Amino acid sequence: MNLRGIVLSAILLAAWPLTAREKTDVLVMKNGDRLTCEIKSLSADVLYISLDYALGTVSINWFEVDHLESNQLFVVKTQDGEVYSGTLSMPKRDSARPASIEVINEPGEKLVLERDQIAKMDQSFENWWHRFNGSVGLGAIYNKGNQSTQYDLSTDVNYPRERWSASVAYNSTLSSNKGASASSRNQIDASAQRLLRWNLWYYTGLASFLQSSEQGINLQSTFGGGVGRYLKNTNHTSISVAGGFAFQRINYQQNIVVAPGQNVASGWVNTQAKLFQFDRTNLTVAASLLPALSDPGRVHFNLNTSYYVKIWGDFRFNITFYGSWDSHPPPGLSGSDYGTSTGLNWTFGNR
Protein backbone atom coordinates (compact mmCIF):
# COMPACT_ATOMS: atom_id res chain seq x y z
CA MET A 1 0.00 0.00 0.00
CA ASN A 2 1.38 3.46 -0.86
CA LEU A 3 1.83 6.30 1.63
CA ARG A 4 -1.38 8.01 0.60
CA GLY A 5 -3.42 4.88 1.30
CA ILE A 6 -1.71 4.22 4.62
CA VAL A 7 -2.42 7.72 5.93
CA LEU A 8 -6.05 7.68 4.81
CA SER A 9 -6.60 4.27 6.43
CA ALA A 10 -5.09 5.50 9.69
CA ILE A 11 -7.36 8.56 9.77
CA LEU A 12 -10.48 6.52 9.09
CA LEU A 13 -9.54 4.02 11.79
CA ALA A 14 -9.07 6.88 14.25
CA ALA A 15 -12.51 8.24 13.40
CA TRP A 16 -14.28 4.86 13.48
CA PRO A 17 -14.62 4.44 17.27
CA LEU A 18 -15.88 7.99 17.91
CA THR A 19 -19.30 6.96 19.15
CA ALA A 20 -21.30 9.64 20.90
CA ARG A 21 -22.05 9.54 24.62
CA GLU A 22 -25.56 9.62 26.06
CA LYS A 23 -27.53 12.74 25.24
CA THR A 24 -28.39 13.99 28.73
CA ASP A 25 -27.38 17.66 28.50
CA VAL A 26 -30.15 20.24 28.70
CA LEU A 27 -30.30 23.52 26.79
CA VAL A 28 -33.02 26.12 27.31
CA MET A 29 -33.13 28.83 24.66
CA LYS A 30 -34.19 32.44 25.20
CA ASN A 31 -37.46 31.77 23.33
CA GLY A 32 -38.29 28.95 25.76
CA ASP A 33 -37.33 25.96 23.56
CA ARG A 34 -35.90 23.10 25.61
CA LEU A 35 -33.43 20.66 24.02
CA THR A 36 -32.11 17.41 25.49
CA CYS A 37 -28.87 16.82 23.63
CA GLU A 38 -25.15 16.11 23.68
CA ILE A 39 -23.04 19.28 23.89
CA LYS A 40 -19.96 18.67 21.76
CA SER A 41 -17.96 21.90 21.64
CA LEU A 42 -18.01 25.68 21.46
CA SER A 43 -16.15 27.67 18.82
CA ALA A 44 -16.70 31.01 17.04
CA ASP A 45 -19.89 31.73 19.06
CA VAL A 46 -21.34 28.42 17.85
CA LEU A 47 -22.39 25.71 20.28
CA TYR A 48 -22.23 22.34 18.51
CA ILE A 49 -24.69 19.71 19.74
CA SER A 50 -26.14 16.41 18.56
CA LEU A 51 -29.76 15.28 18.92
CA ASP A 52 -31.32 11.82 18.77
CA TYR A 53 -33.75 13.00 16.10
CA ALA A 54 -31.31 15.00 13.91
CA LEU A 55 -28.58 13.81 11.56
CA GLY A 56 -25.04 15.07 12.07
CA THR A 57 -24.07 18.02 14.24
CA VAL A 58 -26.51 20.86 14.92
CA SER A 59 -25.20 24.44 15.28
CA ILE A 60 -26.67 26.72 17.94
CA ASN A 61 -26.09 30.46 18.35
CA TRP A 62 -24.25 30.64 21.68
CA PHE A 63 -25.83 33.97 22.60
CA GLU A 64 -29.36 32.60 22.13
CA VAL A 65 -28.85 30.07 24.95
CA ASP A 66 -30.56 31.19 28.17
CA HIS A 67 -29.25 28.44 30.47
CA LEU A 68 -27.85 24.91 30.35
CA GLU A 69 -26.94 21.94 32.52
CA SER A 70 -24.40 19.16 31.82
CA ASN A 71 -22.73 16.46 33.90
CA GLN A 72 -20.13 15.86 31.19
CA LEU A 73 -16.55 17.03 31.78
CA PHE A 74 -15.40 19.91 29.56
CA VAL A 75 -12.13 21.72 28.95
CA VAL A 76 -12.85 25.46 28.95
CA LYS A 77 -10.30 27.93 27.57
CA THR A 78 -10.57 31.67 28.15
CA GLN A 79 -9.35 34.59 26.06
CA ASP A 80 -6.55 35.39 28.52
CA GLY A 81 -5.10 31.86 28.21
CA GLU A 82 -6.48 30.24 31.36
CA VAL A 83 -7.65 26.61 31.12
CA TYR A 84 -10.24 24.95 33.37
CA SER A 85 -11.80 21.49 33.50
CA GLY A 86 -15.11 20.47 35.03
CA THR A 87 -18.84 20.07 34.55
CA LEU A 88 -20.92 23.00 33.31
CA SER A 89 -23.85 24.90 34.68
CA MET A 90 -25.33 28.08 33.23
CA PRO A 91 -27.95 29.30 35.69
CA LYS A 92 -31.12 31.02 34.60
CA ARG A 93 -30.54 34.75 34.86
CA ASP A 94 -32.45 37.99 34.90
CA SER A 95 -31.81 40.54 32.16
CA ALA A 96 -29.86 42.85 34.47
CA ARG A 97 -26.92 40.47 34.97
CA PRO A 98 -24.44 39.32 32.29
CA ALA A 99 -24.66 35.65 31.37
CA SER A 100 -22.13 33.46 33.20
CA ILE A 101 -20.93 29.85 33.15
CA GLU A 102 -20.16 27.87 36.30
CA VAL A 103 -17.31 25.37 35.89
CA ILE A 104 -17.39 22.80 38.71
CA ASN A 105 -14.27 20.61 39.10
CA GLU A 106 -14.01 17.23 40.85
CA PRO A 107 -13.37 18.56 44.39
CA GLY A 108 -16.60 20.52 43.99
CA GLU A 109 -14.98 23.93 43.60
CA LYS A 110 -17.02 26.36 41.55
CA LEU A 111 -15.54 28.92 39.16
CA VAL A 112 -17.77 31.52 37.55
CA LEU A 113 -16.82 32.87 34.08
CA GLU A 114 -18.67 35.46 32.06
CA ARG A 115 -19.95 34.13 28.76
CA ASP A 116 -17.83 36.60 26.76
CA GLN A 117 -14.60 35.38 28.43
CA ILE A 118 -14.81 31.88 26.93
CA ALA A 119 -12.77 31.40 23.75
CA LYS A 120 -13.24 27.66 23.24
CA MET A 121 -14.81 24.64 24.88
CA ASP A 122 -14.38 20.89 24.19
CA GLN A 123 -15.57 17.68 25.77
CA SER A 124 -13.07 15.86 27.99
CA PHE A 125 -13.58 12.12 27.61
CA GLU A 126 -12.23 9.44 29.96
CA ASN A 127 -11.50 7.18 26.98
CA TRP A 128 -8.54 8.54 25.02
CA TRP A 129 -9.87 7.53 21.59
CA HIS A 130 -12.92 9.77 22.00
CA ARG A 131 -10.73 12.87 22.25
CA PHE A 132 -9.60 12.93 18.63
CA ASN A 133 -10.85 15.67 16.30
CA GLY A 134 -10.06 15.77 12.63
CA SER A 135 -11.08 15.92 9.01
CA VAL A 136 -10.62 14.12 5.69
CA GLY A 137 -10.75 15.98 2.38
CA LEU A 138 -10.78 14.74 -1.22
CA GLY A 139 -10.69 16.58 -4.53
CA ALA A 140 -10.25 15.81 -8.24
CA ILE A 141 -10.00 17.86 -11.45
CA TYR A 142 -10.09 16.50 -15.02
CA ASN A 143 -9.59 18.43 -18.27
CA LYS A 144 -10.35 16.64 -21.56
CA GLY A 145 -8.54 19.22 -23.72
CA ASN A 146 -5.03 18.37 -22.56
CA GLN A 147 -5.89 15.09 -20.82
CA SER A 148 -4.84 16.50 -17.44
CA THR A 149 -5.91 15.05 -14.10
CA GLN A 150 -5.25 16.21 -10.55
CA TYR A 151 -6.05 14.40 -7.32
CA ASP A 152 -5.85 15.92 -3.85
CA LEU A 153 -6.03 14.33 -0.42
CA SER A 154 -5.85 16.20 2.87
CA THR A 155 -6.26 14.83 6.39
CA ASP A 156 -5.61 16.12 9.87
CA VAL A 157 -6.06 14.81 13.41
CA ASN A 158 -5.89 16.82 16.62
CA TYR A 159 -5.68 15.51 20.19
CA PRO A 160 -6.52 18.31 22.70
CA ARG A 161 -5.95 18.10 26.45
CA GLU A 162 -6.23 20.60 29.29
CA ARG A 163 -2.80 22.23 28.89
CA TRP A 164 -1.30 20.53 25.84
CA SER A 165 -2.28 19.32 22.41
CA ALA A 166 -0.81 17.32 19.53
CA SER A 167 -1.73 17.25 15.84
CA VAL A 168 -0.78 15.52 12.60
CA ALA A 169 -1.66 16.74 9.09
CA TYR A 170 -1.09 15.11 5.71
CA ASN A 171 -1.48 16.76 2.31
CA SER A 172 -0.96 15.04 -1.03
CA THR A 173 -1.28 16.17 -4.65
CA LEU A 174 -0.84 14.07 -7.79
CA SER A 175 -0.99 15.71 -11.25
CA SER A 176 -0.63 14.09 -14.64
CA ASN A 177 -0.79 15.35 -18.24
CA LYS A 178 -0.81 13.38 -21.46
CA GLY A 179 2.72 13.15 -22.79
CA ALA A 180 4.36 14.42 -19.58
CA SER A 181 5.67 12.81 -16.41
CA ALA A 182 3.36 12.79 -13.41
CA SER A 183 4.06 15.34 -10.70
CA SER A 184 3.53 14.56 -7.02
CA ARG A 185 3.83 16.37 -3.70
CA ASN A 186 3.40 14.81 -0.25
CA GLN A 187 3.76 16.59 3.07
CA ILE A 188 3.34 15.39 6.65
CA ASP A 189 3.41 17.87 9.54
CA ALA A 190 3.36 16.77 13.19
CA SER A 191 3.44 19.20 16.09
CA ALA A 192 2.77 19.41 19.82
CA GLN A 193 2.52 22.29 22.23
CA ARG A 194 2.15 22.80 25.96
CA LEU A 195 1.04 25.92 27.78
CA LEU A 196 3.55 27.55 30.11
CA ARG A 197 2.76 29.03 33.53
CA TRP A 198 2.43 32.47 31.96
CA ASN A 199 -0.86 33.16 30.26
CA LEU A 200 -0.88 32.78 26.46
CA TRP A 201 2.75 31.48 26.32
CA TYR A 202 3.63 27.93 25.22
CA TYR A 203 6.52 25.80 24.04
CA THR A 204 6.23 23.71 20.93
CA GLY A 205 7.98 21.06 18.84
CA LEU A 206 7.55 19.99 15.24
CA ALA A 207 8.49 17.34 12.71
CA SER A 208 7.83 17.83 8.99
CA PHE A 209 8.44 15.58 5.98
CA LEU A 210 8.19 16.81 2.38
CA GLN A 211 8.45 15.06 -0.99
CA SER A 212 8.25 17.20 -4.12
CA SER A 213 8.95 16.01 -7.66
CA GLU A 214 8.81 19.64 -8.86
CA GLN A 215 11.74 20.59 -6.62
CA GLY A 216 13.50 17.24 -7.07
CA ILE A 217 13.18 16.51 -3.35
CA ASN A 218 13.03 12.85 -2.48
CA LEU A 219 12.65 13.56 1.25
CA GLN A 220 13.12 16.77 3.22
CA SER A 221 12.98 16.12 6.97
CA THR A 222 12.66 19.03 9.38
CA PHE A 223 12.81 18.83 13.18
CA GLY A 224 12.58 21.86 15.44
CA GLY A 225 11.08 23.57 18.43
CA GLY A 226 10.81 26.81 20.32
CA VAL A 227 8.62 29.11 22.39
CA GLY A 228 5.48 30.86 21.21
CA ARG A 229 2.75 33.24 22.31
CA TYR A 230 -0.87 33.83 21.37
CA LEU A 231 -1.19 37.42 20.17
CA LYS A 232 -4.98 37.18 19.94
CA ASN A 233 -7.16 34.41 21.34
CA THR A 234 -10.87 35.09 21.03
CA ASN A 235 -13.91 33.14 19.90
CA HIS A 236 -13.47 34.55 16.38
CA THR A 237 -9.72 34.95 15.96
CA SER A 238 -6.62 33.00 16.99
CA ILE A 239 -3.18 34.36 16.08
CA SER A 240 0.08 32.93 17.41
CA VAL A 241 3.78 33.38 16.73
CA ALA A 242 6.60 31.00 17.72
CA GLY A 243 10.36 31.12 17.28
CA GLY A 244 13.25 28.73 17.84
CA PHE A 245 15.66 26.51 15.96
CA ALA A 246 15.33 23.68 13.42
CA PHE A 247 17.45 21.08 11.66
CA GLN A 248 16.83 19.95 8.07
CA ARG A 249 18.06 16.91 6.16
CA ILE A 250 17.35 17.13 2.39
CA ASN A 251 17.76 14.18 0.02
CA TYR A 252 17.40 14.94 -3.69
CA GLN A 253 16.34 12.67 -6.54
CA GLN A 254 19.60 11.52 -8.07
CA ASN A 255 17.99 10.65 -11.40
CA ILE A 256 17.23 14.35 -11.98
CA VAL A 257 20.48 16.00 -11.02
CA VAL A 258 23.63 15.06 -9.14
CA ALA A 259 22.91 16.69 -5.79
CA PRO A 260 24.17 15.14 -2.54
CA GLY A 261 22.05 15.13 0.60
CA GLN A 262 22.30 18.31 2.64
CA ASN A 263 22.19 19.00 6.39
CA VAL A 264 21.04 22.51 7.29
CA ALA A 265 20.81 24.12 10.75
CA SER A 266 18.29 26.97 10.75
CA GLY A 267 16.43 29.44 12.81
CA TRP A 268 12.68 28.89 12.85
CA VAL A 269 9.80 31.38 12.89
CA ASN A 270 6.24 30.12 12.68
CA THR A 271 2.94 31.94 12.63
CA GLN A 272 -0.61 30.62 12.59
CA ALA A 273 -3.84 32.53 12.13
CA LYS A 274 -7.39 31.21 12.32
CA LEU A 275 -10.42 33.36 11.53
CA PHE A 276 -13.93 32.08 12.22
CA GLN A 277 -17.35 33.19 10.99
CA PHE A 278 -20.52 31.91 12.64
CA ASP A 279 -20.84 28.26 11.59
CA ARG A 280 -20.25 28.99 7.92
CA THR A 281 -16.70 29.86 7.00
CA ASN A 282 -13.24 29.76 8.50
CA LEU A 283 -9.79 30.65 7.24
CA THR A 284 -6.55 29.02 8.44
CA VAL A 285 -3.07 30.27 7.53
CA ALA A 286 0.15 28.56 8.66
CA ALA A 287 3.56 29.90 7.57
CA SER A 288 7.12 28.92 8.52
CA LEU A 289 10.35 30.81 7.78
CA LEU A 290 13.66 28.98 8.19
CA PRO A 291 16.76 31.18 7.66
CA ALA A 292 19.79 28.88 7.43
CA LEU A 293 22.50 29.35 10.08
CA SER A 294 24.93 26.86 8.56
CA ASP A 295 24.43 28.24 5.02
CA PRO A 296 24.10 32.06 5.39
CA GLY A 297 21.80 33.66 2.86
CA ARG A 298 19.71 30.53 2.27
CA VAL A 299 16.06 30.67 3.35
CA HIS A 300 13.28 28.08 3.29
CA PHE A 301 9.66 29.21 3.44
CA ASN A 302 6.52 27.08 3.72
CA LEU A 303 2.89 28.19 3.48
CA ASN A 304 -0.41 26.34 3.87
CA THR A 305 -3.72 28.19 3.63
CA SER A 306 -7.22 26.71 3.79
CA TYR A 307 -10.62 28.35 3.42
CA TYR A 308 -13.68 26.30 4.39
CA VAL A 309 -17.37 26.85 3.66
CA LYS A 310 -19.91 24.68 5.44
CA ILE A 311 -22.27 22.87 3.07
CA TRP A 312 -24.35 20.53 5.20
CA GLY A 313 -23.86 18.74 8.51
CA ASP A 314 -20.21 17.66 8.84
CA PHE A 315 -19.37 18.36 5.18
CA ARG A 316 -17.51 21.46 3.97
CA PHE A 317 -16.21 22.82 0.69
CA ASN A 318 -12.57 23.84 0.90
CA ILE A 319 -10.09 25.87 -1.14
CA THR A 320 -6.41 25.48 -0.25
CA PHE A 321 -3.14 27.07 -1.30
CA TYR A 322 0.15 25.34 -0.57
CA GLY A 323 3.73 26.24 -1.31
CA SER A 324 7.37 25.65 -0.42
CA TRP A 325 10.32 27.82 -1.47
CA ASP A 326 14.12 27.48 -1.28
CA SER A 327 16.20 30.57 -2.07
CA HIS A 328 19.35 28.52 -2.93
CA PRO A 329 18.36 25.17 -4.48
CA PRO A 330 21.01 22.93 -6.07
CA PRO A 331 21.84 23.84 -9.70
CA GLY A 332 19.26 22.52 -12.14
CA LEU A 333 16.47 22.21 -9.59
CA SER A 334 13.45 24.44 -9.07
CA GLY A 335 13.39 26.62 -5.98
CA SER A 336 9.61 26.54 -5.58
CA ASP A 337 6.58 24.31 -5.67
CA TYR A 338 3.11 25.73 -5.11
CA GLY A 339 -0.48 25.29 -6.19
CA THR A 340 -4.15 25.35 -5.26
CA SER A 341 -6.78 22.69 -4.81
CA THR A 342 -10.50 22.41 -4.09
CA GLY A 343 -12.63 19.59 -2.78
CA LEU A 344 -15.01 18.28 -0.16
CA ASN A 345 -14.05 17.92 3.49
CA TRP A 346 -15.64 15.75 6.20
CA THR A 347 -15.04 16.47 9.87
CA PHE A 348 -15.28 14.14 12.86
CA GLY A 349 -15.00 14.43 16.63
CA ASN A 350 -16.07 17.65 18.37
CA ARG A 351 -15.65 19.91 15.34
Long-range contacts (C-beta under 8 A, 24 or more apart in sequence): 3-172, 3-186, 4-153, 4-172, 4-174, 4-186, 7-153, 7-155, 7-170, 7-172, 7-188, 8-136, 8-153, 8-155, 11-134, 11-136, 11-155, 11-157, 11-170, 12-136, 14-129, 14-132, 14-134, 14-157, 15-132, 15-134, 15-136, 15-348, 15-349, 17-129, 17-130, 18-129, 18-130, 18-132, 18-348, 18-349, 19-130, 20-50, 21-72, 21-123, 21-125, 21-130, 23-50, 23-51, 23-52, 24-70, 24-71, 24-72, 25-49, 25-68, 25-69, 25-70, 25-71, 25-72, 26-68, 26-69, 26-70, 27-60, 27-65, 27-68, 28-65, 28-66, 28-67, 28-68, 28-92, 29-60, 29-64, 29-65, 29-66, 30-64, 30-65, 30-66, 31-64, 38-72, 39-68, 39-70, 39-72, 39-74, 39-88, 39-123, 40-123, 40-350, 41-120, 41-121, 41-122, 41-123, 41-350, 41-351, 42-118, 42-120, 42-121, 42-122, 42-235, 43-120, 43-121, 43-235, 43-276, 43-351, 44-235, 44-236, 44-276, 44-277, 44-278, 44-279, 44-282, 45-235, 45-236, 45-278, 46-278, 46-279, 48-350, 48-351, 55-313, 56-312, 56-313, 56-314, 57-313, 57-314, 59-279, 61-278, 62-115, 62-235, 63-115, 65-90, 66-92, 66-93, 67-91, 67-92, 67-93, 72-123, 72-124, 73-123, 73-124, 73-125, 73-126, 74-103, 74-121, 74-122, 74-123, 74-124, 75-121, 75-122, 75-123, 75-124, 75-160, 75-161, 75-162, 76-101, 76-103, 76-113, 76-118, 76-120, 76-121, 77-118, 77-119, 77-120, 77-121, 77-233, 78-113, 78-117, 78-118, 78-119, 79-117, 79-118, 79-119, 79-233, 79-234, 79-235, 80-117, 80-199, 80-200, 80-233, 81-195, 81-199, 81-200, 81-201, 81-230, 81-233, 82-199, 83-162, 83-163, 83-195, 84-111, 84-113, 85-124, 85-162, 86-111, 90-115, 118-235, 119-233, 119-234, 119-235, 119-238, 120-235, 122-160, 122-350, 123-350, 124-162, 131-159, 131-160, 131-161, 131-349, 132-157, 132-158, 132-159, 132-348, 132-349, 133-157, 133-158, 133-159, 133-160, 133-347, 133-348, 133-349, 133-350, 133-351, 134-158, 134-347, 134-348, 134-349, 134-351, 135-316, 135-345, 135-346, 135-347, 135-348, 135-351, 136-345, 136-346, 136-348, 137-318, 137-343, 137-344, 137-345, 137-346, 138-343, 138-344, 139-341, 139-342, 139-343, 139-344, 140-343, 141-342, 146-177, 146-178, 147-177, 147-178, 148-175, 148-176, 148-177, 148-178, 149-175, 149-176, 150-174, 150-175, 150-176, 150-341, 151-175, 152-320, 152-341, 152-342, 152-343, 154-306, 154-318, 154-320, 154-341, 154-343, 154-345, 158-349, 163-194, 163-195, 164-192, 164-193, 164-194, 164-195, 165-192, 165-193, 166-190, 166-191, 166-192, 167-191, 167-192, 171-304, 171-320, 171-322, 173-322, 173-339, 173-341, 181-213, 182-213, 183-213, 183-214, 184-211, 184-212, 184-213, 185-210, 185-211, 185-212, 185-213, 185-214, 185-322, 185-337, 185-339, 186-210, 186-211, 187-211, 187-322, 187-324, 189-304, 193-228, 196-227, 200-229, 200-230, 200-233, 201-227, 201-228, 201-229, 202-227, 202-228, 202-229, 202-230, 202-242, 203-227, 203-228, 204-228, 204-242, 204-244, 204-270, 206-246, 206-270, 208-302, 210-324, 212-324, 212-337, 213-253, 214-334, 214-336, 214-337, 215-324, 215-326, 215-329, 215-333, 215-334, 215-335, 215-336, 215-337, 216-252, 216-253, 216-256, 216-257, 216-259, 216-329, 216-330, 216-332, 216-333, 216-334, 217-250, 217-251, 217-252, 217-253, 218-251, 218-252, 218-253, 219-249, 219-250, 219-251, 220-248, 220-249, 220-250, 220-251, 221-248, 221-249, 221-250, 222-246, 222-247, 222-248, 222-290, 223-247, 224-266, 224-268, 225-268, 226-268, 226-270, 228-270, 235-276, 236-275, 236-276, 236-277, 237-273, 237-274, 237-275, 237-276, 238-272, 238-273, 238-274, 239-271, 239-272, 239-273, 239-274, 240-271, 240-272, 240-273, 241-269, 241-270, 241-271, 242-268, 242-269, 242-270, 242-271, 243-267, 243-268, 243-269, 243-270, 244-268, 245-293, 246-290, 248-290, 248-300, 252-330, 252-333, 256-332, 256-333, 257-330, 257-331, 257-332, 257-333, 259-330, 259-331, 259-332, 259-333, 263-294, 264-292, 264-294, 264-295, 264-298, 264-300, 265-292, 265-293, 265-294, 266-290, 266-291, 266-292, 266-293, 266-294, 266-300, 267-291, 267-293, 279-310, 280-309, 280-310, 281-307, 281-308, 281-309, 281-310, 282-307, 282-308, 283-307, 283-308, 284-308, 295-328, 297-327, 297-328, 298-326, 298-327, 298-328, 299-325, 299-326, 299-327, 300-324, 300-325, 300-326, 300-327, 301-325, 303-338, 308-345, 311-344, 314-346, 314-347, 314-348, 314-351, 315-344, 315-345, 315-346, 316-344, 316-345, 316-346, 316-347, 317-342, 317-343, 317-344, 317-345, 318-342, 318-343, 318-344, 318-345
